[in-house]
Every structure is written in structure tokens, then in C-alpha cells.
Amino acid sequence: MNVTTRIAVIGVGNEYRRDDGVGWAVVTRLAERAEHQPLPGGTVLRVCDGDPARLITLWEDAELAIVVDAAHAHPASPGRVHRLELTGDRLTPPGGATSSHGLGLGEAVELARELDRLPRHLIVYAVEGADGDLGTGLSAPVAAVVAPLAERITEDVTLLRRPR
């Protein structure tokens, strides 16, 4: 039986809180790119405000879920990208990076684990932000990583879809 692998790419954040919109910006970039170079079949692009129940619904039954979210880190390095993978135990950001939302991605992962609704493979790209104030538009260091990160995610998706 040939089953299409479902891949969910989820941009988390709020596009009206400056750098918190980086996840949405990456998903927008991927959608624009897909108009000329389609992503593999079974790939869905979505945005989410970070609510754990919505995140779980979006990645449920996925072979691969890739989540892009803004992060806070101390000390901060705006535009730095952290790549995290769920490898069994917990999703723990290195260097103290945390989600920019009150209830973080780690809590959504733990809730999904308890409900047996984790994707088979979860990759998180956490982008350190410079500006979380009200308003639109990303700061320069965060905007600079949108296109390269979209390409990196395209590579992740393509690698999963290659025959083994």
C-alpha cells in the first residue's frame, strides 16, 4: 500500500507583534516558493497563534511536523536560528531559548505526548527576535533569516520524501 506521508509546516506567532511573526513570514515565503517549485505531495502549510490545542490539531497524524516560532534567549542574538528535534524525552531548547508565548511549545509537546498525538518526527526552528512590540514587519536581523530558513525547511521536507 502506498500511503502519502503527511508533512505539516506550522508557522507560530502573531504577525502584529513584529518579530513574533517570523513563523508566519516563513510559511508565507514557502507558499510563494511553492507556486513555482511545489513542495512534495502531502505537505501542508499552516499558521497558528501558538495555542497548544490548535498546534496539536495541526500536527496530528503527521509523519513530520516542522514548527517555526520566535524565541527569547538570554543573552539574545537576534536572527540566530535554533534547530531542535524531539528525540524521545523532551523538547528542550539549548541555551535557555524559550517561546515568545505564555504557554510554550514544550507544554504543547508534553500535552500531545500525554494524549498520544505527537507527530512521528518533530523539528522546531526557534528564531531569536529583537522586537516583540505591537506593529507589523520584522526587524532586519530576523527578516534576513526568512528566505534561508524557508530553503532549509524545503530541504528537510524533501529529505523525508526521498525513497529509502
URHU-V964043 format. One record per residue. N is the residue number from 1. RES is the residue in three letters. PHI is phi in radians with two decimals (NA if undefined). OMEGA is omega in whole degrees, 0 to 359 (NA if undefined). Layout:
n->N res->RES phi->PHI omega->OMEGA
n->N res->RES phi->PHI omega->OMEGA
This chain:
n->1 res->MET phi->NA omega->180
n->2 res->ASN phi->-1.79 omega->182
n->3 res->VAL phi->-1.83 omega->177
n->4 res->THR phi->-1.28 omega->178
n->5 res->THR phi->-1.26 omega->178
n->6 res->ARG phi->-1.60 omega->179
n->7 res->ILE phi->-2.10 omega->179
n->8 res->ALA phi->-1.99 omega->173
n->9 res->VAL phi->-1.91 omega->189
n->10 res->ILE phi->-2.13 omega->174
n->11 res->GLY phi->-1.62 omega->183
n->12 res->VAL phi->-1.81 omega->174
n->13 res->GLY phi->2.49 omega->182
n->14 res->ASN phi->-2.45 omega->184
n->15 res->GLU phi->-1.18 omega->178
n->16 res->TYR phi->-1.79 omega->176
n->17 res->ARG phi->-2.22 omega->177
n->18 res->ARG phi->0.84 omega->186
n->19 res->ASP phi->-1.17 omega->176
n->20 res->ASP phi->-1.13 omega->179
n->21 res->GLY phi->-1.52 omega->183
n->22 res->VAL phi->-1.06 omega->179
n->23 res->GLY phi->-1.08 omega->178
n->24 res->TRP phi->-1.14 omega->180
n->25 res->ALA phi->-1.11 omega->179
n->26 res->VAL phi->-1.16 omega->179
n->27 res->VAL phi->-1.11 omega->177
n->28 res->THR phi->-1.06 omega->179
n->29 res->ARG phi->-1.07 omega->178
n->30 res->LEU phi->-1.10 omega->179
n->31 res->ALA phi->-1.14 omega->177
n->32 res->GLU phi->-1.11 omega->179
n->33 res->ARG phi->-1.10 omega->182
n->34 res->ALA phi->-1.14 omega->177
n->35 res->GLU phi->-1.12 omega->182
n->36 res->HIS phi->-1.89 omega->180
n->37 res->GLN phi->-2.33 omega->184
n->38 res->PRO phi->-1.01 omega->173
n->39 res->LEU phi->-1.31 omega->179
n->40 res->PRO phi->-0.97 omega->178
n->41 res->GLY phi->-0.96 omega->180
n->42 res->GLY phi->1.50 omega->179
n->43 res->THR phi->-1.63 omega->177
n->44 res->VAL phi->-2.07 omega->178
n->45 res->LEU phi->-1.95 omega->182
n->46 res->ARG phi->-2.43 omega->172
n->47 res->VAL phi->-2.13 omega->185
n->48 res->CYS phi->-2.67 omega->179
n->49 res->ASP phi->-1.44 omega->179
n->50 res->GLY phi->1.76 omega->178
n->51 res->ASP phi->-1.04 omega->184
n->52 res->PRO phi->-0.96 omega->181
n->53 res->ALA phi->-1.11 omega->178
n->54 res->ARG phi->-1.19 omega->177
n->55 res->LEU phi->-1.03 omega->181
n->56 res->ILE phi->-1.05 omega->178
n->57 res->THR phi->-1.10 omega->182
n->58 res->LEU phi->-1.24 omega->182
n->59 res->TRP phi->-1.75 omega->181
n->60 res->GLU phi->-1.01 omega->179
n->61 res->ASP phi->1.19 omega->179
n->62 res->ALA phi->-1.48 omega->170
n->63 res->GLU phi->-1.25 omega->179
n->64 res->LEU phi->-2.36 omega->171
n->65 res->ALA phi->-2.10 omega->176
n->66 res->ILE phi->-2.05 omega->182
n->67 res->VAL phi->-2.01 omega->176
n->68 res->VAL phi->-2.03 omega->184
n->69 res->ASP phi->-2.53 omega->173
n->70 res->ALA phi->-1.34 omega->181
n->71 res->ALA phi->-2.42 omega->171
n->72 res->HIS phi->-1.90 omega->176
n->73 res->ALA phi->-2.46 omega->179
n->74 res->HIS phi->-2.29 omega->1
n->75 res->PRO phi->-1.35 omega->183
n->76 res->ALA phi->-1.47 omega->173
n->77 res->SER phi->-2.42 omega->186
n->78 res->PRO phi->-0.89 omega->181
n->79 res->GLY phi->1.64 omega->178
n->80 res->ARG phi->-1.22 omega->182
n->81 res->VAL phi->-1.90 omega->175
n->82 res->HIS phi->-1.85 omega->176
n->83 res->ARG phi->-1.86 omega->182
n->84 res->LEU phi->-2.07 omega->175
n->85 res->GLU phi->-2.21 omega->174
n->86 res->LEU phi->-1.43 omega->184
n->87 res->THR phi->-2.18 omega->175
n->88 res->GLY phi->2.02 omega->187
n->89 res->ASP phi->-1.45 omega->184
n->90 res->ARG phi->-2.44 omega->174
n->91 res->LEU phi->-1.65 omega->184
n->92 res->THR phi->-2.08 omega->180
n->93 res->PRO phi->-1.16 omega->176
n->94 res->PRO phi->-1.31 omega->172
n->95 res->GLY phi->1.20 omega->175
n->96 res->GLY phi->1.42 omega->177
n->97 res->ALA phi->-1.22 omega->178
n->98 res->THR phi->-2.33 omega->177
n->99 res->SER phi->-1.10 omega->178
n->100 res->SER phi->-1.49 omega->181
n->101 res->HIS phi->-1.79 omega->182
n->102 res->GLY phi->-1.03 omega->177
n->103 res->LEU phi->-1.74 omega->191
n->104 res->GLY phi->-1.39 omega->179
n->105 res->LEU phi->-1.06 omega->178
n->106 res->GLY phi->-1.02 omega->178
n->107 res->GLU phi->-1.17 omega->177
n->108 res->ALA phi->-1.11 omega->178
n->109 res->VAL phi->-1.10 omega->181
n->110 res->GLU phi->-1.14 omega->177
n->111 res->LEU phi->-1.12 omega->179
n->112 res->ALA phi->-1.08 omega->178
n->113 res->ARG phi->-1.08 omega->180
n->114 res->GLU phi->-1.09 omega->181
n->115 res->LEU phi->-1.58 omega->183
n->116 res->ASP phi->0.99 omega->182
n->117 res->ARG phi->-2.27 omega->175
n->118 res->LEU phi->-1.39 omega->171
n->119 res->PRO phi->-1.20 omega->179
n->120 res->ARG phi->-1.09 omega->182
n->121 res->HIS phi->-2.40 omega->181
n->122 res->LEU phi->-2.18 omega->174
n->123 res->ILE phi->-2.08 omega->177
n->124 res->VAL phi->-2.11 omega->171
n->125 res->TYR phi->-1.88 omega->179
n->126 res->ALA phi->-1.85 omega->184
n->127 res->VAL phi->-1.85 omega->179
n->128 res->GLU phi->-1.21 omega->181
n->129 res->GLY phi->-1.73 omega->178
n->130 res->ALA phi->-1.94 omega->189
n->131 res->ASP phi->-2.47 omega->178
n->132 res->GLY phi->-1.92 omega->181
n->133 res->ASP phi->-1.23 omega->175
n->134 res->LEU phi->-1.10 omega->179
n->135 res->GLY phi->2.40 omega->180
n->136 res->THR phi->-1.94 omega->179
n->137 res->GLY phi->1.63 omega->180
n->138 res->LEU phi->-1.54 omega->172
n->139 res->SER phi->-1.14 omega->183
n->140 res->ALA phi->-0.97 omega->182
n->141 res->PRO phi->-1.16 omega->179
n->142 res->VAL phi->-1.37 omega->178
n->143 res->ALA phi->-1.03 omega->182
n->144 res->ALA phi->-1.16 omega->182
n->145 res->VAL phi->-1.66 omega->185
n->146 res->VAL phi->-1.06 omega->182
n->147 res->ALA phi->-1.12 omega->178
n->148 res->PRO phi->-1.08 omega->179
n->149 res->LEU phi->-1.21 omega->176
n->150 res->ALA phi->-1.05 omega->178
n->151 res->GLU phi->-1.16 omega->180
n->152 res->ARG phi->-1.12 omega->178
n->153 res->ILE phi->-1.17 omega->176
n->154 res->THR phi->-1.02 omega->177
n->155 res->GLU phi->-1.11 omega->178
n->156 res->ASP phi->-1.02 omega->182
n->157 res->VAL phi->-1.14 omega->181
n->158 res->THR phi->-1.13 omega->178
n->159 res->LEU phi->-1.07 omega->180
n->160 res->LEU phi->-1.15 omega->185
n->161 res->ARG phi->-1.42 omega->180
n->162 res->ARG phi->-1.21 omega->176
n->163 res->PRO phi->-1.09 omega->180
n->164 res->ARG phi->-1.66 omega->NA
